[in-house]
Amino acid sequence: MSENGAGVAAVRRALAEGGFRGELLGAGDEGYDGARSIWNAMVDKRPGLIARAADRDDVVAVVNAARECGTPLAVRAGGHGIIGSAIADEDGVTLDLTLMRGVEVDVETKIVHVQGGCKLGDVDAATAEHGLAVPAGIVSDTGVPGLALGGGIGWLSRKHGLTCDNFVSLEVVTADGEVLEVHEGSHPDLFWALRGGGGNFGVVTRFSFQGYDFGPTMRFGAALYHEEEARAALREYAAIYPSLPNVVGWHVAMKRAMPGLPFVPDELVGTPMVMLFCMWLDDPESQEGVEMVERLLAVGDPAVTGSAVIPFGLGMQRFLDAEFPDGLRNYTKEAHLKELSEGAIDALVDFWAEGLGAGTTIEGELAIYGLGGVAREVGEMESAFSNRDSLWWINWANHWHDAVDDDTNMDIIRASYKRLEPWVGKGVYVNMLNVDELDRVVEAYGGPEKYARLGLVKAKYDPTNLFRMNHNIKPTAAAETA
Ligand SMILES: Cc1cc2nc3c(=O)[nH]c(=O)nc-3n(C[C@H](O)[C@H](O)[C@H](O)COP(=O)(O)OP(=O)(O)OC[C@H]3O[C@@H](n4cnc5c(N)ncnc54)[C@H](O)[C@@H]3O)c2cc1C
């Protein structure tokens, strides 16, 4: 047995002998292949061991065993991280939290307690029952932990901030196996770092979030444009967006093949369309909301418009699920835009119309997420999450089916990013940072000064960098920052 294999075997033995209550899966065990698969089929790793924790004590046992045996450790929740850091290599152990998916809602305080392996859909289902919502992302299969620890943007960000802005407290298993309750008044340095610093500081076994009265329904409107009308509509969008109140969300999805959503006539299904969609994030029946949605649907010359009051947690939050299935070859990119100028609009529309067009196998969409609002009001040094200024975040959410197309398609997407560069602002969202952008990790964490501060927190709670399979923050000695 190799030295590495010996480490993994020692971890397995220690867990089995120590009364591990979850599941231990190695190559050849039933369920191993399913357990090593994640959303992005480009990631095809074979961890030495997958330890599926049943509870917090199991998590502590895995952390202790990996540390003591010197074995690389990856942490997995929803498995939606693009780079596949949730899955260890052959010499390592994946600590898998997918059995830990309980959610408890305290209806009095509106605080929502979420176990460390939950998906967004688990939280939405539990909160919708009480007319509450926790601000999070837009695809229900995404894991809460990776999303929340890296920031967490979604439909409610303009009204209630990022997911990490709504942490009340967290239960964290640190690298030495200690269980800490972390909040503003307890380990405030760690609390600050967990709000955007990713999985660098420990394993979160429970998140407690501030929930809000929301729904159960929301007012939604969508307008679809053909290519010839798209540029003009986007120019109007760019002019109006900065003046909107925080209770309005307005976003763009440039789709190569329009899905058959309820308001889409049959003849437009499968055709390339630019969709502008707006949300009234307040009382869905208010006259103000009706008028706002009407005003935004009147932009440009749409081929079709539709509006409705729809369920939020169990409707809007699942609206896009079918477009982001598991098992495709996914390549994504993100850019914070400093201005949505005419040149930027042309660059985006050209890529959508040509790069995503006939002759390539690239599928998916180019999205513009309208941000700002409450998410922008938190100061740069108030949380680890960085670069909140940009009003628009561009997301190339692209995929294809065949590995032979990987290089060509990635080159096309990279070229389209390059064309947009003159309008790209500072920073990049750490949760969207891809494998070919690892030179941007310091920038994603806010630049050298903030990265150094995060490094000090890392040195205090994880001095040997046990939690390094992520967008890594290296432990910094105090002298290095002096
Ligand atoms: C289809 C899709 C839709 C998305 N939509 C959004 C969106 O709307 N908004 C948004 O902000 N982002 C979105 N993202 C990006 C998303 O935030 C990241 O991919 C995130 O990493 C997913 O979290 P996960 O738990 O599923 O990841 P995993 O791949 O399971 O884990 C990623 C990393 O998170 C860390 N981690 C996981 N669990 C824990 C834990 N319990 N404790 C400590 N660290 C842990 C580990 O470092 C791990 O390597 C989306 C991604 C996809 C693929």
PDBQT file of the ligand as one rigid body, heavy atoms in Angstrom, charges set to zero:
ROOT
HETATM    1  C1  LIG A 501     -26.481  25.752 -10.929  1.00  0.00    +0.000 C 
HETATM    2  C2  LIG A 501     -25.809  26.737 -10.015  1.00  0.00    +0.000 A 
HETATM    3  C3  LIG A 501     -26.501  27.832  -9.564  1.00  0.00    +0.000 A 
HETATM    4  C4  LIG A 501     -25.878  28.749  -8.723  1.00  0.00    +0.000 A 
HETATM    5  N1  LIG A 501     -26.587  29.835  -8.314  1.00  0.00    +0.000 NA
HETATM    6  C5  LIG A 501     -26.023  30.700  -7.457  1.00  0.00    +0.000 A 
HETATM    7  C6  LIG A 501     -26.764  31.795  -6.955  1.00  0.00    +0.000 A 
HETATM    8  O1  LIG A 501     -27.910  31.990  -7.289  1.00  0.00    +0.000 OA
HETATM    9  N2  LIG A 501     -26.168  32.630  -6.086  1.00  0.00    +0.000 N 
HETATM   10  C7  LIG A 501     -24.881  32.443  -5.672  1.00  0.00    +0.000 A 
HETATM   11  O2  LIG A 501     -24.411  33.235  -4.862  1.00  0.00    +0.000 OA
HETATM   12  N3  LIG A 501     -24.156  31.425  -6.126  1.00  0.00    +0.000 NA
HETATM   13  C8  LIG A 501     -24.692  30.548  -6.998  1.00  0.00    +0.000 A 
HETATM   14  N4  LIG A 501     -23.960  29.507  -7.468  1.00  0.00    +0.000 N 
HETATM   15  C9  LIG A 501     -22.558  29.357  -7.035  1.00  0.00    +0.000 C 
HETATM   16  C10 LIG A 501     -22.538  28.672  -5.683  1.00  0.00    +0.000 C 
HETATM   17  O3  LIG A 501     -22.633  29.655  -4.679  1.00  0.00    +0.000 OA
HETATM   18  C11 LIG A 501     -21.238  27.879  -5.483  1.00  0.00    +0.000 C 
HETATM   19  O4  LIG A 501     -21.129  26.937  -6.506  1.00  0.00    +0.000 OA
HETATM   20  C12 LIG A 501     -21.196  27.193  -4.127  1.00  0.00    +0.000 C 
HETATM   21  O5  LIG A 501     -19.896  26.749  -3.904  1.00  0.00    +0.000 OA
HETATM   22  C13 LIG A 501     -22.141  26.008  -4.045  1.00  0.00    +0.000 C 
HETATM   23  O6  LIG A 501     -22.165  25.495  -2.754  1.00  0.00    +0.000 OA
HETATM   24  P1  LIG A 501     -22.280  23.910  -2.501  1.00  0.00    +0.000 P 
HETATM   25  O7  LIG A 501     -22.477  23.716  -1.048  1.00  0.00    +0.000 OA
HETATM   26  O8  LIG A 501     -23.261  23.338  -3.429  1.00  0.00    +0.000 OA
HETATM   27  O9  LIG A 501     -20.816  23.500  -2.962  1.00  0.00    +0.000 OA
HETATM   28  P2  LIG A 501     -19.850  22.270  -2.715  1.00  0.00    +0.000 P 
HETATM   29  O10 LIG A 501     -19.263  21.995  -4.063  1.00  0.00    +0.000 OA
HETATM   30  O11 LIG A 501     -20.473  21.149  -1.982  1.00  0.00    +0.000 OA
HETATM   31  O12 LIG A 501     -18.759  22.934  -1.810  1.00  0.00    +0.000 OA
HETATM   32  C14 LIG A 501     -17.960  23.986  -2.279  1.00  0.00    +0.000 C 
HETATM   33  C15 LIG A 501     -16.997  24.391  -1.180  1.00  0.00    +0.000 C 
HETATM   34  O13 LIG A 501     -17.738  24.929  -0.086  1.00  0.00    +0.000 OA
HETATM   35  C16 LIG A 501     -17.108  24.582   1.134  1.00  0.00    +0.000 C 
HETATM   36  N5  LIG A 501     -18.097  23.889   1.983  1.00  0.00    +0.000 N 
HETATM   37  C17 LIG A 501     -19.112  23.099   1.605  1.00  0.00    +0.000 A 
HETATM   38  N6  LIG A 501     -19.813  22.722   2.689  1.00  0.00    +0.000 NA
HETATM   39  C18 LIG A 501     -19.224  23.281   3.766  1.00  0.00    +0.000 A 
HETATM   40  C19 LIG A 501     -19.506  23.293   5.155  1.00  0.00    +0.000 A 
HETATM   41  N7  LIG A 501     -20.570  22.665   5.689  1.00  0.00    +0.000 N 
HETATM   42  N8  LIG A 501     -18.673  23.984   5.972  1.00  0.00    +0.000 NA
HETATM   43  C20 LIG A 501     -17.598  24.646   5.474  1.00  0.00    +0.000 A 
HETATM   44  N9  LIG A 501     -17.305  24.690   4.163  1.00  0.00    +0.000 NA
HETATM   45  C21 LIG A 501     -18.127  24.014   3.322  1.00  0.00    +0.000 A 
HETATM   46  C22 LIG A 501     -15.915  23.728   0.801  1.00  0.00    +0.000 C 
HETATM   47  O14 LIG A 501     -14.759  24.552   0.773  1.00  0.00    +0.000 OA
HETATM   48  C23 LIG A 501     -16.212  23.236  -0.601  1.00  0.00    +0.000 C 
HETATM   49  O15 LIG A 501     -15.052  22.995  -1.358  1.00  0.00    +0.000 OA
HETATM   50  C24 LIG A 501     -24.539  28.556  -8.311  1.00  0.00    +0.000 A 
HETATM   51  C25 LIG A 501     -23.840  27.461  -8.769  1.00  0.00    +0.000 A 
HETATM   52  C26 LIG A 501     -24.464  26.554  -9.610  1.00  0.00    +0.000 A 
HETATM   53  C27 LIG A 501     -23.686  25.388 -10.115  1.00  0.00    +0.000 C 
ENDROOT
TORSDOF 0
